[in-house]
Amino acid sequence: MSNAENTRDNGGRLSLVVGDITEQDVDVVVNAANSSLLGGGGVDGAIHRKGGPRVLEECRALRASRYGRGLPTGQAVATTAGELPARWVVHTVGPVYSREEDRSAVLASCYRESLGVAAGLGARTVAFPAISTGVYGWPLDDGTRIAVRTVREVLAAGPAGEGGQGFDEVRFVAFDERTREAFAAALEE
């Protein structure tokens, strides 16, 4: 985890690292999942592979009960983290980018809902990837701006707000230098 950059917001701690989301030693790792909850490519595939069969078992149970049609875009749900160093995985489905339709509120909802689920679990530390900026095509600069702005809003809500209380650290995990630079620019705004 090189290139760590830290900044504080309203008593909550935002940090940025370059690294592998599956190696983050935090309470919650957020999965940029697909709606099936059954694994896929990118972050989703990596979390399922490294988390092992317990993550998939719980995802299948969620599909068999509450999410028969899949997890709706912008919502979040938790499972065990299986073999990951985290305690839980919070799965959220980001929107596919569209030039014809502004889906920014849905992307923001992924971050907000994930923090709400994490707070409900009693998590103190959360690690996020750059949701929707991979195969879903969201422009990296805009996606990281939405991520940082939304997390700051939740943290600023403080003890009276949903999810703002109790977080010691919310970490953005950049897969590569380009993503780190985009998050760093968003954190400076």
C-alpha positions, 0 to 999 in steps of 0.5 A: 500500500504505497502512496498513502495520502490522508486527509481529515473531514469533520472528525472522520478520516478519509484516506487514499492508497494504491493497492489491492482492495482484497488485501485491505485490513478493514471492517468492510470492503465494498464490492463493486458488484453486478446485480446477480451478486454471483461474481463477475470480473474486475473488483467483483471477481477478485472479491469472490475469488479471494473471499472464497465459497462463503461469500458466494454461499451468502450471495446465493442465499440473498438471491434465493430470499430478498433479491430474486431479481438481483440487487437493484442498482444503487442499493447495498447489502452485506455478506461475510468477507470469507477469507478476506482480511475484512470482516464483511463485504458490502456489495453495491451495484453501480450504474452503467455510465450514460451520456443520454441520462444523468445517473450521478444520483445513483452512483452517489447512492452506492456510496451512501447506501454502502456506508449506511449498511456498514454503519448498521454492522458497527463497522469503524473502517471501510474501503471503497474501490472506484465504483462504476469506473471500470467496465461500466464506463463511468469517466474516472475523474467524475466518478471519483469526484462523486465518490469523495463528495458523497462520502464527505457528505455522509461524514459531515452528517456526523452523529445525527446522520445515518452512517456518519457516526462511528467511522474511524477511516473511510479509505479509497483504494486505487488499483493503479496510479491513474486512479490514485491521481483522480482520487487525489484531485477529488480530495483536493477540491 
